[in-house]
Amino acid sequence: MIFRNKCKACDYWTVFELKVNDETALKTCTHCQNKEEILWDSSAETLIRDGEKDIRALEGHFPALASLKNRGDHIRF
Ligand SMILES: [Zn+2]
């Protein structure tokens, strides 16, 4: 699955790819390819879902966020 968030490694708002393997998940920034393994539990799922909600709320102020759709898309304000 893919989701949008801010990447700590490249400091861009970008599209992440998430691959879930049972108890862990690999989060990859599709812009800088930085990979982060996270513990995959219900709180991680909630974090990602809440992050998407934040982005949807921010789209009102920063319409460019709405253009983050495909792998490799990235923006910085
Ligand atoms: Zn990145």
N, CA, C, O and the ligand as a Tripos MOL2 file, in Angstrom:
@<TRIPOS>MOLECULE
protein
  309   307    78     0     0
PROTEIN
NO_CHARGES

@<TRIPOS>ATOM
      1 N           0.8340   -1.1920    0.0000 N.3       1 MET1
      2 CA          0.0000    0.0000    0.0000 C.3       1 MET1
      3 C           0.8720    1.2470    0.0000 C.2       1 MET1
      4 O           2.0190    1.2040    0.4460 O.2       1 MET1
      5 N           0.3500    2.3310   -0.4860 N.am      2 ILE2
      6 CA          1.1010    3.5780   -0.4560 C.3       2 ILE2
      7 C           0.3550    4.6030    0.3840 C.2       2 ILE2
      8 O          -0.8730    4.5820    0.4700 O.2       2 ILE2
      9 N           1.1050    5.4870    0.9950 N.am      3 PHE3
     10 CA          0.4990    6.5500    1.7900 C.3       3 PHE3
     11 C           1.4040    7.7760    1.7330 C.2       3 PHE3
     12 O           2.5710    7.6830    1.3530 O.2       3 PHE3
     13 N           0.8590    8.9120    2.1110 N.am      4 ARG4
     14 CA          1.6380   10.1480    2.0590 C.3       4 ARG4
     15 C           2.0690   10.5570    3.4630 C.2       4 ARG4
     16 O           1.3290   10.3960    4.4340 O.2       4 ARG4
     17 N           3.2800   11.0880    3.5400 N.am      5 ASN5
     18 CA          3.7520   11.6240    4.8090 C.3       5 ASN5
     19 C           5.0140   12.4360    4.5450 C.2       5 ASN5
     20 O           5.4750   12.5290    3.4070 O.2       5 ASN5
     21 N           5.5680   13.0220    5.6040 N.am      6 LYS6
     22 CA          6.8130   13.7600    5.4430 C.3       6 LYS6
     23 C           7.9640   12.8240    5.7580 C.2       6 LYS6
     24 O           7.9480   12.1240    6.7710 O.2       6 LYS6
     25 N           8.9620   12.8140    4.8860 N.am      7 CYS7
     26 CA         10.1080   11.9320    5.0750 C.3       7 CYS7
     27 C          11.1470   12.6280    5.9420 C.2       7 CYS7
     28 O          11.5420   13.7620    5.6690 O.2       7 CYS7
     29 N          11.5850   11.9350    6.9960 N.am      8 LYS8
     30 CA         12.5760   12.5280    7.9010 C.3       8 LYS8
     31 C          13.9430   12.5600    7.2460 C.2       8 LYS8
     32 O          14.7760   13.3960    7.5960 O.2       8 LYS8
     33 N          14.1880   11.6640    6.3030 N.am      9 ALA9
     34 CA         15.5160   11.5810    5.6790 C.3       9 ALA9
     35 C          15.7300   12.6880    4.6470 C.2       9 ALA9
     36 O          16.7750   13.3380    4.6590 O.2       9 ALA9
     37 N          14.7630   12.9160    3.7570 N.am     10 CYS10
     38 CA         14.9650   13.9170    2.7030 C.3      10 CYS10
     39 C          14.1900   15.1990    2.9720 C.2      10 CYS10
     40 O          14.3510   16.1860    2.2540 O.2      10 CYS10
     41 N          13.3400   15.1870    4.0150 N.am     11 ASP11
     42 CA         12.6030   16.3820    4.4150 C.3      11 ASP11
     43 C          11.5870   16.8630    3.3760 C.2      11 ASP11
     44 O          11.2170   18.0370    3.3560 O.2      11 ASP11
     45 N          11.1410   15.9470    2.5160 N.am     12 TYR12
     46 CA         10.0880   16.2790    1.5590 C.3      12 TYR12
     47 C           8.7800   15.6180    1.9910 C.2      12 TYR12
     48 O           8.7840   14.5820    2.6560 O.2      12 TYR12
     49 N           7.6830   16.2200    1.6110 N.am     13 TRP13
     50 CA          6.3950   15.5310    1.6870 C.3      13 TRP13
     51 C           6.3490   14.6200    0.4780 C.2      13 TRP13
     52 O           6.5120   15.0740   -0.6540 O.2      13 TRP13
     53 N           6.1360   13.3740    0.7050 N.am     14 THR14
     54 CA          6.2510   12.4530   -0.4080 C.3      14 THR14
     55 C           5.3510   11.2340   -0.2250 C.2      14 THR14
     56 O           4.5740   11.1450    0.7260 O.2      14 THR14
     57 N           5.4780   10.3120   -1.1550 N.am     15 VAL15
     58 CA          4.6790    9.0990   -1.1460 C.3      15 VAL15
     59 C           5.5460    7.9660   -0.5990 C.2      15 VAL15
     60 O           6.6780    7.7690   -1.0400 O.2      15 VAL15
     61 N           5.0120    7.2380    0.3470 N.am     16 PHE16
     62 CA          5.7180    6.0950    0.9240 C.3      16 PHE16
     63 C           5.0830    4.8010    0.4530 C.2      16 PHE16
     64 O           3.8840    4.7240    0.1840 O.2      16 PHE16
     65 N           5.9230    3.7980    0.3640 N.am     17 GLU17
     66 CA          5.4020    2.4750    0.0900 C.3      17 GLU17
     67 C           5.5440    1.6590    1.3770 C.2      17 GLU17
     68 O           6.5690    1.7340    2.0530 O.2      17 GLU17
     69 N           4.5360    0.8990    1.7040 N.am     18 LEU18
     70 CA          4.5580    0.1040    2.9220 C.3      18 LEU18
     71 C           4.3620   -1.3600    2.5740 C.2      18 LEU18
     72 O           3.3890   -1.7480    1.9260 O.2      18 LEU18
     73 N           5.3270   -2.1670    3.0300 N.am     19 LYS19
     74 CA          5.2020   -3.6060    2.8370 C.3      19 LYS19
     75 C           5.1050   -4.2520    4.2020 C.2      19 LYS19
     76 O           6.0370   -4.1670    5.0020 O.2      19 LYS19
     77 N           4.0110   -4.8830    4.4670 N.am     20 VAL20
     78 CA          3.7910   -5.4730    5.7810 C.3      20 VAL20
     79 C           4.2150   -6.9390    5.7730 C.2      20 VAL20
     80 O           3.7940   -7.7210    4.9200 O.2      20 VAL20
     81 N           5.0670   -7.2950    6.7550 N.am     21 ASN21
     82 CA          5.4450   -8.6880    6.9670 C.3      21 ASN21
     83 C           5.0390   -9.0730    8.3850 C.2      21 ASN21
     84 O           5.8060   -8.8640    9.3260 O.2      21 ASN21
     85 N           3.8810   -9.6150    8.5420 N.am     22 ASP22
     86 CA          3.3900  -10.0010    9.8690 C.3      22 ASP22
     87 C           3.5640   -8.8960   10.9090 C.2      22 ASP22
     88 O           2.7480   -7.9780   10.9950 O.2      22 ASP22
     89 N           4.6670   -8.9970   11.7200 N.am     23 GLU23
     90 CA          4.7820   -8.0830   12.8620 C.3      23 GLU23
     91 C           5.5740   -6.8210   12.5790 C.2      23 GLU23
     92 O           5.5710   -5.8830   13.3770 O.2      23 GLU23
     93 N           6.2490   -6.7990   11.4480 N.am     24 THR24
     94 CA          6.9690   -5.5780   11.1030 C.3      24 THR24
     95 C           6.5080   -5.1130    9.7200 C.2      24 THR24
     96 O           5.8770   -5.8500    8.9620 O.2      24 THR24
     97 N           6.8470   -3.8710    9.4330 N.am     25 ALA25
     98 CA          6.5230   -3.3360    8.1170 C.3      25 ALA25
     99 C           7.6990   -2.5100    7.6420 C.2      25 ALA25
    100 O           8.3710   -1.8540    8.4370 O.2      25 ALA25
    101 N           7.9410   -2.5440    6.3580 N.am     26 LEU26
    102 CA          9.0290   -1.7770    5.7660 C.3      26 LEU26
    103 C           8.4270   -0.5770    5.0470 C.2      26 LEU26
    104 O           7.6180   -0.6980    4.1270 O.2      26 LEU26
    105 N           8.8700    0.5950    5.5210 N.am     27 LYS27
    106 CA          8.3720    1.8580    5.0080 C.3      27 LYS27
    107 C           9.4540    2.4200    4.1020 C.2      27 LYS27
    108 O          10.5720    2.6510    4.5620 O.2      27 LYS27
    109 N           9.1620    2.6420    2.8520 N.am     28 THR28
    110 CA         10.1720    3.1610    1.9160 C.3      28 THR28
    111 C           9.7190    4.4950    1.3530 C.2      28 THR28
    112 O           8.6050    4.6250    0.8460 O.2      28 THR28
    113 N          10.5970    5.4840    1.4480 N.am     29 CYS29
    114 CA         10.3420    6.7780    0.8150 C.3      29 CYS29
    115 C          10.5640    6.5900   -0.6800 C.2      29 CYS29
    116 O          11.6560    6.1960   -1.0900 O.2      29 CYS29
    117 N           9.5600    6.8610   -1.4980 N.am     30 THR30
    118 CA          9.7120    6.6310   -2.9340 C.3      30 THR30
    119 C          10.5170    7.7500   -3.5940 C.2      30 THR30
    120 O          10.8270    7.6690   -4.7830 O.2      30 THR30
    121 N          10.8570    8.7930   -2.8340 N.am     31 HIS31
    122 CA         11.6960    9.8560   -3.3920 C.3      31 HIS31
    123 C          13.1780    9.5730   -3.1540 C.2      31 HIS31
    124 O          13.9510    9.5080   -4.1100 O.2      31 HIS31
    125 N          13.5920    9.4020   -1.8790 N.am     32 CYS32
    126 CA         15.0220    9.2100   -1.5960 C.3      32 CYS32
    127 C          15.3680    7.7470   -1.3220 C.2      32 CYS32
    128 O          16.5340    7.4110   -1.1110 O.2      32 CYS32
    129 N          14.3610    6.8840   -1.3260 N.am     33 GLN33
    130 CA         14.5520    5.4380   -1.1200 C.3      33 GLN33
    131 C          14.9920    5.0880    0.2990 C.2      33 GLN33
    132 O          15.4310    3.9650    0.5460 O.2      33 GLN33
    133 N          14.8810    6.0250    1.2270 N.am     34 ASN34
    134 CA         15.2050    5.7160    2.6110 C.3      34 ASN34
    135 C          14.2080    4.6710    3.1340 C.2      34 ASN34
    136 O          12.9950    4.8060    2.9720 O.2      34 ASN34
    137 N          14.7540    3.6390    3.7580 N.am     35 LYS35
    138 CA         13.8980    2.5720    4.2670 C.3      35 LYS35
    139 C          13.9010    2.5690    5.7800 C.2      35 LYS35
    140 O          14.9300    2.7940    6.4170 O.2      35 LYS35
    141 N          12.7500    2.3130    6.3360 N.am     36 GLU36
    142 CA         12.6460    2.2520    7.7820 C.3      36 GLU36
    143 C          11.7580    1.0770    8.1450 C.2      36 GLU36
    144 O          10.6420    0.9390    7.6450 O.2      36 GLU36
    145 N          12.2810    0.2280    9.0310 N.am     37 GLU37
    146 CA         11.4610   -0.8940    9.4610 C.3      37 GLU37
    147 C          10.7240   -0.4870   10.7270 C.2      37 GLU37
    148 O          11.3360   -0.0030   11.6790 O.2      37 GLU37
    149 N           9.4510   -0.6760   10.7370 N.am     38 ILE38
    150 CA          8.6660   -0.2970   11.9070 C.3      38 ILE38
    151 C           7.9190   -1.5110   12.4320 C.2      38 ILE38
    152 O           7.6360   -2.4610   11.7020 O.2      38 ILE38
    153 N           7.6080   -1.4520   13.7190 N.am     39 LEU39
    154 CA          6.8100   -2.5100   14.3170 C.3      39 LEU39
    155 C           5.3860   -2.3400   13.8100 C.2      39 LEU39
    156 O           4.8190   -1.2520   13.9170 O.2      39 LEU39
    157 N           4.8030   -3.3900   13.2650 N.am     40 TRP40
    158 CA          3.4740   -3.2670   12.6870 C.3      40 TRP40
    159 C           2.4260   -3.7580   13.6790 C.2      40 TRP40
    160 O           2.2040   -4.9600   13.8270 O.2      40 TRP40
    161 N           1.7990   -2.8210   14.3440 N.am     41 ASP41
    162 CA          0.7130   -3.1780   15.2620 C.3      41 ASP41
    163 C          -0.4180   -2.1860   15.0340 C.2      41 ASP41
    164 O          -0.3560   -1.3600   14.1240 O.2      41 ASP41
    165 N          -1.4400   -2.2730   15.8570 N.am     42 SER42
    166 CA         -2.6080   -1.4230   15.6010 C.3      42 SER42
    167 C          -2.2500    0.0500   15.7620 C.2      42 SER42
    168 O          -2.8510    0.9000   15.1050 O.2      42 SER42
    169 N          -1.2700    0.3750   16.6360 N.am     43 SER43
    170 CA         -0.9440    1.7890   16.8000 C.3      43 SER43
    171 C          -0.2070    2.3310   15.5710 C.2      43 SER43
    172 O          -0.3610    3.5010   15.2220 O.2      43 SER43
    173 N           0.5870    1.4900   14.9200 N.am     44 ALA44
    174 CA          1.2640    1.9260   13.6980 C.3      44 ALA44
    175 C           0.2360    2.1880   12.6010 C.2      44 ALA44
    176 O           0.3430    3.1530   11.8430 O.2      44 ALA44
    177 N          -0.7550    1.3130   12.5340 N.am     45 GLU45
    178 CA         -1.8140    1.4850   11.5420 C.3      45 GLU45
    179 C          -2.5710    2.7870   11.7890 C.2      45 GLU45
    180 O          -2.8860    3.5280   10.8570 O.2      45 GLU45
    181 N          -2.8550    3.0500   13.0670 N.am     46 THR46
    182 CA         -3.5700    4.2690   13.4320 C.3      46 THR46
    183 C          -2.7430    5.4940   13.0740 C.2      46 THR46
    184 O          -3.2740    6.4900   12.5820 O.2      46 THR46
    185 N          -1.4260    5.4150   13.3270 N.am     47 LEU47
    186 CA         -0.5340    6.5280   13.0400 C.3      47 LEU47
    187 C          -0.5810    6.9000   11.5590 C.2      47 LEU47
    188 O          -0.6410    8.0770   11.2030 O.2      47 LEU47
    189 N          -0.5540    5.8910   10.7140 N.am     48 ILE48
    190 CA         -0.5740    6.1300    9.2740 C.3      48 ILE48
    191 C          -1.9280    6.6790    8.8420 C.2      48 ILE48
    192 O          -2.0100    7.5860    8.0140 O.2      48 ILE48
    193 N          -2.9800    6.1170    9.4110 N.am     49 ARG49
    194 CA         -4.3150    6.6030    9.0610 C.3      49 ARG49
    195 C          -4.4960    8.0600    9.5150 C.2      49 ARG49
    196 O          -5.0610    8.8740    8.7860 O.2      49 ARG49
    197 N          -4.0090    8.3850   10.7310 N.am     50 ASP50
    198 CA         -4.1060    9.7560   11.2280 C.3      50 ASP50
    199 C          -3.2590   10.6990   10.3860 C.2      50 ASP50
    200 O          -3.6440   11.8450   10.1520 O.2      50 ASP50
    201 N          -2.0900   10.2120    9.9240 N.am     51 GLY51
    202 CA         -1.2310   11.0250    9.0770 C.3      51 GLY51
    203 C          -1.9430   11.4130    7.7950 C.2      51 GLY51
    204 O          -1.8260   12.5460    7.3280 O.2      51 GLY51
    205 N          -2.6840   10.4670    7.2260 N.am     52 GLU52
    206 CA         -3.4530   10.7480    6.0090 C.3      52 GLU52
    207 C          -4.5290   11.7920    6.2970 C.2      52 GLU52
    208 O          -4.7930   12.6630    5.4680 O.2      52 GLU52
    209 N          -5.1410   11.7020    7.4610 N.am     53 LYS53
    210 CA         -6.1780   12.6790    7.8380 C.3      53 LYS53
    211 C          -5.5770   14.0720    7.9440 C.2      53 LYS53
    212 O          -6.1710   15.0540    7.4980 O.2      53 LYS53
    213 N          -4.3620   14.1480    8.5550 N.am     54 ASP54
    214 CA         -3.6740   15.4330    8.6790 C.3      54 ASP54
    215 C          -3.4070   16.0190    7.3050 C.2      54 ASP54
    216 O          -3.6160   17.2100    7.0760 O.2      54 ASP54
    217 N          -2.9430   15.1730    6.3910 N.am     55 ILE55
    218 CA         -2.6240   15.6490    5.0540 C.3      55 ILE55
    219 C          -3.8750   16.1500    4.3470 C.2      55 ILE55
    220 O          -3.8500   17.1730    3.6630 O.2      55 ILE55
    221 N          -4.9650   15.4190    4.5210 N.am     56 ARG56
    222 CA         -6.2130   15.8600    3.8900 C.3      56 ARG56
    223 C          -6.6260   17.2260    4.4360 C.2      56 ARG56
    224 O          -7.1290   18.0730    3.6990 O.2      56 ARG56
    225 N          -6.4090   17.4270    5.7360 N.am     57 ALA57
    226 CA         -6.7420   18.7220    6.3390 C.3      57 ALA57
    227 C          -5.8120   19.8160    5.8100 C.2      57 ALA57
    228 O          -6.2430   20.9470    5.5850 O.2      57 ALA57
    229 N          -4.5350   19.4750    5.6140 N.am     58 LEU58
    230 CA         -3.5490   20.4480    5.1300 C.3      58 LEU58
    231 C          -3.7580   20.8200    3.6670 C.2      58 LEU58
    232 O          -3.3320   21.8870    3.2260 O.2      58 LEU58
    233 N          -4.4190   19.9340    2.9130 N.am     59 GLU59
    234 CA         -4.6300   20.2020    1.4850 C.3      59 GLU59
    235 C          -5.3580   21.5220    1.2630 C.2      59 GLU59
    236 O          -5.1830   22.1750    0.2350 O.2      59 GLU59
    237 N          -6.1720   21.9030    2.2350 N.am     60 GLY60
    238 CA         -6.8940   23.1710    2.1320 C.3      60 GLY60
    239 C          -5.9320   24.3500    2.0590 C.2      60 GLY60
    240 O          -6.1590   25.3060    1.3180 O.2      60 GLY60
    241 N          -4.8470   24.2690    2.8420 N.am     61 HIS61
    242 CA         -3.8570   25.3520    2.8740 C.3      61 HIS61
    243 C          -2.7820   25.1760    1.8180 C.2      61 HIS61
    244 O          -2.2750   26.1500    1.2600 O.2      61 HIS61
    245 N          -2.4420   23.9240    1.5510 N.am     62 PHE62
    246 CA         -1.3630   23.6190    0.6080 C.3      62 PHE62
    247 C          -1.8910   22.6700   -0.4660 C.2      62 PHE62
    248 O          -1.6890   21.4580   -0.3880 O.2      62 PHE62
    249 N          -2.5700   23.2340   -1.4740 N.am     63 PRO63
    250 CA         -3.1990   22.3760   -2.4950 C.3      63 PRO63
    251 C          -2.2080   21.4500   -3.1930 C.2      63 PRO63
    252 O          -2.6030   20.4350   -3.7650 O.2      63 PRO63
    253 N          -0.9100   21.7990   -3.1490 N.am     64 ALA64
    254 CA          0.0980   20.9590   -3.8090 C.3      64 ALA64
    255 C           0.1150   19.5510   -3.2170 C.2      64 ALA64
    256 O           0.4920   18.5940   -3.8930 O.2      64 ALA64
    257 N          -0.2930   19.4290   -1.9630 N.am     65 LEU65
    258 CA         -0.3070   18.1060   -1.3350 C.3      65 LEU65
    259 C          -1.2370   17.1400   -2.0680 C.2      65 LEU65
    260 O          -1.0140   15.9300   -2.0770 O.2      65 LEU65
    261 N          -2.2720   17.6890   -2.6750 N.am     66 ALA66
    262 CA         -3.2270   16.8440   -3.3880 C.3      66 ALA66
    263 C          -2.5920   16.1980   -4.6170 C.2      66 ALA66
    264 O          -3.1050   15.2110   -5.1450 O.2      66 ALA66
    265 N          -1.4660   16.7680   -5.0700 N.am     67 SER67
    266 CA         -0.8220   16.2100   -6.2720 C.3      67 SER67
    267 C           0.1160   15.0490   -5.9440 C.2      67 SER67
    268 O           0.6920   14.4520   -6.8540 O.2      67 SER67
    269 N           0.2800   14.7190   -4.6650 N.am     68 LEU68
    270 CA          1.1030   13.5670   -4.2920 C.3      68 LEU68
    271 C           0.2800   12.3010   -4.4860 C.2      68 LEU68
    272 O          -0.5400   11.9340   -3.6440 O.2      68 LEU68
    273 N           0.5170   11.6490   -5.6090 N.am     69 LYS69
    274 CA         -0.3060   10.4850   -5.8980 C.3      69 LYS69
    275 C           0.5190    9.2720   -6.2740 C.2      69 LYS69
    276 O           0.1730    8.1420   -5.9280 O.2      69 LYS69
    277 N           1.6040    9.5070   -6.9790 N.am     70 ASN70
    278 CA          2.3730    8.3870   -7.5110 C.3      70 ASN70
    279 C           3.7360    8.2910   -6.8560 C.2      70 ASN70
    280 O           4.2500    9.2570   -6.2910 O.2      70 ASN70
    281 N           4.3020    7.1080   -6.9470 N.am     71 ARG71
    282 CA          5.6540    6.8830   -6.4230 C.3      71 ARG71
    283 C           6.6130    7.9040   -7.0050 C.2      71 ARG71
    284 O           6.6130    8.1550   -8.2100 O.2      71 ARG71
    285 N           7.4350    8.4950   -6.1360 N.am     72 GLY72
    286 CA          8.4340    9.4640   -6.6010 C.3      72 GLY72
    287 C           7.9520   10.9060   -6.5210 C.2      72 GLY72
    288 O           8.7610   11.8310   -6.5820 O.2      72 GLY72
    289 N           6.6420   11.1100   -6.3850 N.am     73 ASP73
    290 CA          6.1340   12.4800   -6.2380 C.3      73 ASP73
    291 C           6.6430   13.0490   -4.9220 C.2      73 ASP73
    292 O           6.6420   12.3580   -3.9040 O.2      73 ASP73
    293 N           7.0790   14.3070   -4.9380 N.am     74 HIS74
    294 CA          7.5620   14.9240   -3.7050 C.3      74 HIS74
    295 C           7.4430   16.4330   -3.7970 C.2      74 HIS74
    296 O           7.5860   17.0070   -4.8770 O.2      74 HIS74
    297 N           7.1840   17.0730   -2.6710 N.am     75 ILE75
    298 CA          7.1150   18.5250   -2.6370 C.3      75 ILE75
    299 C           7.6830   19.0240   -1.3130 C.2      75 ILE75
    300 O           7.7450   18.2920   -0.3250 O.2      75 ILE75
    301 N           8.0950   20.2880   -1.3210 N.am     76 ARG76
    302 CA          8.5650   20.9080   -0.0840 C.3      76 ARG76
    303 C           7.9970   22.3280   -0.0640 C.2      76 ARG76
    304 O           7.9000   22.9800   -1.1040 O.2      76 ARG76
    305 N           7.6350   22.7860    1.0950 N.am     77 PHE77
    306 CA          7.0880   24.1500    1.1880 C.3      77 PHE77
    307 C           8.1660   25.1450    1.5710 C.2      77 PHE77
    308 O           7.8900   26.3380    1.6950 O.2      77 PHE77
    309 ZN         12.8450   10.5800    1.6110 Zn       78 ZN78
@<TRIPOS>BOND
     1     1     2 1
     2     2     3 1
     3     3     4 2
     4     3     5 am
     5     5     6 1
     6     6     7 1
     7     7     8 2
     8     7     9 am
     9     9    10 1
    10    10    11 1
    11    11    12 2
    12    11    13 am
    13    13    14 1
    14    14    15 1
    15    15    16 2
    16    15    17 am
    17    17    18 1
    18    18    19 1
    19    19    20 2
    20    19    21 am
    21    21    22 1
    22    22    23 1
    23    23    24 2
    24    23    25 am
    25    25    26 1
    26    26    27 1
    27    27    28 2
    28    27    29 am
    29    29    30 1
    30    30    31 1
    31    31    32 2
    32    31    33 am
    33    33    34 1
    34    34    35 1
    35    35    36 2
    36    35    37 am
    37    37    38 1
    38    38    39 1
    39    39    40 2
    40    39    41 am
    41    41    42 1
    42    42    43 1
    43    43    44 2
    44    43    45 am
    45    45    46 1
    46    46    47 1
    47    47    48 2
    48    47    49 am
    49    49    50 1
    50    50    51 1
    51    51    52 2
    52    51    53 am
    53    53    54 1
    54    54    55 1
    55    55    56 2
    56    55    57 am
    57    57    58 1
    58    58    59 1
    59    59    60 2
    60    59    61 am
    61    61    62 1
    62    62    63 1
    63    63    64 2
    64    63    65 am
    65    65    66 1
    66    66    67 1
    67    67    68 2
    68    67    69 am
    69    69    70 1
    70    70    71 1
    71    71    72 2
    72    71    73 am
    73    73    74 1
    74    74    75 1
    75    75    76 2
    76    75    77 am
    77    77    78 1
    78    78    79 1
    79    79    80 2
    80    79    81 am
    81    81    82 1
    82    82    83 1
    83    83    84 2
    84    83    85 am
    85    85    86 1
    86    86    87 1
    87    87    88 2
    88    87    89 am
    89    89    90 1
    90    90    91 1
    91    91    92 2
    92    91    93 am
    93    93    94 1
    94    94    95 1
    95    95    96 2
    96    95    97 am
    97    97    98 1
    98    98    99 1
    99    99   100 2
   100    99   101 am
   101   101   102 1
   102   102   103 1
   103   103   104 2
   104   103   105 am
   105   105   106 1
   106   106   107 1
   107   107   108 2
   108   107   109 am
   109   109   110 1
   110   110   111 1
   111   111   112 2
   112   111   113 am
   113   113   114 1
   114   114   115 1
   115   115   116 2
   116   115   117 am
   117   117   118 1
   118   118   119 1
   119   119   120 2
   120   119   121 am
   121   121   122 1
   122   122   123 1
   123   123   124 2
   124   123   125 am
   125   125   126 1
   126   126   127 1
   127   127   128 2
   128   127   129 am
   129   129   130 1
   130   130   131 1
   131   131   132 2
   132   131   133 am
   133   133   134 1
   134   134   135 1
   135   135   136 2
   136   135   137 am
   137   137   138 1
   138   138   139 1
   139   139   140 2
   140   139   141 am
   141   141   142 1
   142   142   143 1
   143   143   144 2
   144   143   145 am
   145   145   146 1
   146   146   147 1
   147   147   148 2
   148   147   149 am
   149   149   150 1
   150   150   151 1
   151   151   152 2
   152   151   153 am
   153   153   154 1
   154   154   155 1
   155   155   156 2
   156   155   157 am
   157   157   158 1
   158   158   159 1
   159   159   160 2
   160   159   161 am
   161   161   162 1
   162   162   163 1
   163   163   164 2
   164   163   165 am
   165   165   166 1
   166   166   167 1
   167   167   168 2
   168   167   169 am
   169   169   170 1
   170   170   171 1
   171   171   172 2
   172   171   173 am
   173   173   174 1
   174   174   175 1
   175   175   176 2
   176   175   177 am
   177   177   178 1
   178   178   179 1
   179   179   180 2
   180   179   181 am
   181   181   182 1
   182   182   183 1
   183   183   184 2
   184   183   185 am
   185   185   186 1
   186   186   187 1
   187   187   188 2
   188   187   189 am
   189   189   190 1
   190   190   191 1
   191   191   192 2
   192   191   193 am
   193   193   194 1
   194   194   195 1
   195   195   196 2
   196   195   197 am
   197   197   198 1
   198   198   199 1
   199   199   200 2
   200   199   201 am
   201   201   202 1
   202   202   203 1
   203   203   204 2
   204   203   205 am
   205   205   206 1
   206   206   207 1
   207   207   208 2
   208   207   209 am
   209   209   210 1
   210   210   211 1
   211   211   212 2
   212   211   213 am
   213   213   214 1
   214   214   215 1
   215   215   216 2
   216   215   217 am
   217   217   218 1
   218   218   219 1
   219   219   220 2
   220   219   221 am
   221   221   222 1
   222   222   223 1
   223   223   224 2
   224   223   225 am
   225   225   226 1
   226   226   227 1
   227   227   228 2
   228   227   229 am
   229   229   230 1
   230   230   231 1
   231   231   232 2
   232   231   233 am
   233   233   234 1
   234   234   235 1
   235   235   236 2
   236   235   237 am
   237   237   238 1
   238   238   239 1
   239   239   240 2
   240   239   241 am
   241   241   242 1
   242   242   243 1
   243   243   244 2
   244   243   245 am
   245   245   246 1
   246   246   247 1
   247   247   248 2
   248   247   249 am
   249   249   250 1
   250   250   251 1
   251   251   252 2
   252   251   253 am
   253   253   254 1
   254   254   255 1
   255   255   256 2
   256   255   257 am
   257   257   258 1
   258   258   259 1
   259   259   260 2
   260   259   261 am
   261   261   262 1
   262   262   263 1
   263   263   264 2
   264   263   265 am
   265   265   266 1
   266   266   267 1
   267   267   268 2
   268   267   269 am
   269   269   270 1
   270   270   271 1
   271   271   272 2
   272   271   273 am
   273   273   274 1
   274   274   275 1
   275   275   276 2
   276   275   277 am
   277   277   278 1
   278   278   279 1
   279   279   280 2
   280   279   281 am
   281   281   282 1
   282   282   283 1
   283   283   284 2
   284   283   285 am
   285   285   286 1
   286   286   287 1
   287   287   288 2
   288   287   289 am
   289   289   290 1
   290   290   291 1
   291   291   292 2
   292   291   293 am
   293   293   294 1
   294   294   295 1
   295   295   296 2
   296   295   297 am
   297   297   298 1
   298   298   299 1
   299   299   300 2
   300   299   301 am
   301   301   302 1
   302   302   303 1
   303   303   304 2
   304   303   305 am
   305   305   306 1
   306   306   307 1
   307   307   308 2
@<TRIPOS>SUBSTRUCTURE
     1 MET1         2 RESIDUE 1 A MET
     2 ILE2         6 RESIDUE 1 A ILE
     3 PHE3        10 RESIDUE 1 A PHE
     4 ARG4        14 RESIDUE 1 A ARG
     5 ASN5        18 RESIDUE 1 A ASN
     6 LYS6        22 RESIDUE 1 A LYS
     7 CYS7        26 RESIDUE 1 A CYS
     8 LYS8        30 RESIDUE 1 A LYS
     9 ALA9        34 RESIDUE 1 A ALA
    10 CYS10       38 RESIDUE 1 A CYS
    11 ASP11       42 RESIDUE 1 A ASP
    12 TYR12       46 RESIDUE 1 A TYR
    13 TRP13       50 RESIDUE 1 A TRP
    14 THR14       54 RESIDUE 1 A THR
    15 VAL15       58 RESIDUE 1 A VAL
    16 PHE16       62 RESIDUE 1 A PHE
    17 GLU17       66 RESIDUE 1 A GLU
    18 LEU18       70 RESIDUE 1 A LEU
    19 LYS19       74 RESIDUE 1 A LYS
    20 VAL20       78 RESIDUE 1 A VAL
    21 ASN21       82 RESIDUE 1 A ASN
    22 ASP22       86 RESIDUE 1 A ASP
    23 GLU23       90 RESIDUE 1 A GLU
    24 THR24       94 RESIDUE 1 A THR
    25 ALA25       98 RESIDUE 1 A ALA
    26 LEU26      102 RESIDUE 1 A LEU
    27 LYS27      106 RESIDUE 1 A LYS
    28 THR28      110 RESIDUE 1 A THR
    29 CYS29      114 RESIDUE 1 A CYS
    30 THR30      118 RESIDUE 1 A THR
    31 HIS31      122 RESIDUE 1 A HIS
    32 CYS32      126 RESIDUE 1 A CYS
    33 GLN33      130 RESIDUE 1 A GLN
    34 ASN34      134 RESIDUE 1 A ASN
    35 LYS35      138 RESIDUE 1 A LYS
    36 GLU36      142 RESIDUE 1 A GLU
    37 GLU37      146 RESIDUE 1 A GLU
    38 ILE38      150 RESIDUE 1 A ILE
    39 LEU39      154 RESIDUE 1 A LEU
    40 TRP40      158 RESIDUE 1 A TRP
    41 ASP41      162 RESIDUE 1 A ASP
    42 SER42      166 RESIDUE 1 A SER
    43 SER43      170 RESIDUE 1 A SER
    44 ALA44      174 RESIDUE 1 A ALA
    45 GLU45      178 RESIDUE 1 A GLU
    46 THR46      182 RESIDUE 1 A THR
    47 LEU47      186 RESIDUE 1 A LEU
    48 ILE48      190 RESIDUE 1 A ILE
    49 ARG49      194 RESIDUE 1 A ARG
    50 ASP50      198 RESIDUE 1 A ASP
    51 GLY51      202 RESIDUE 1 A GLY
    52 GLU52      206 RESIDUE 1 A GLU
    53 LYS53      210 RESIDUE 1 A LYS
    54 ASP54      214 RESIDUE 1 A ASP
    55 ILE55      218 RESIDUE 1 A ILE
    56 ARG56      222 RESIDUE 1 A ARG
    57 ALA57      226 RESIDUE 1 A ALA
    58 LEU58      230 RESIDUE 1 A LEU
    59 GLU59      234 RESIDUE 1 A GLU
    60 GLY60      238 RESIDUE 1 A GLY
    61 HIS61      242 RESIDUE 1 A HIS
    62 PHE62      246 RESIDUE 1 A PHE
    63 PRO63      250 RESIDUE 1 A PRO
    64 ALA64      254 RESIDUE 1 A ALA
    65 LEU65      258 RESIDUE 1 A LEU
    66 ALA66      262 RESIDUE 1 A ALA
    67 SER67      266 RESIDUE 1 A SER
    68 LEU68      270 RESIDUE 1 A LEU
    69 LYS69      274 RESIDUE 1 A LYS
    70 ASN70      278 RESIDUE 1 A ASN
    71 ARG71      282 RESIDUE 1 A ARG
    72 GLY72      286 RESIDUE 1 A GLY
    73 ASP73      290 RESIDUE 1 A ASP
    74 HIS74      294 RESIDUE 1 A HIS
    75 ILE75      298 RESIDUE 1 A ILE
    76 ARG76      302 RESIDUE 1 A ARG
    77 PHE77      306 RESIDUE 1 A PHE
    78 ZN78       309 GROUP 0 **** ****
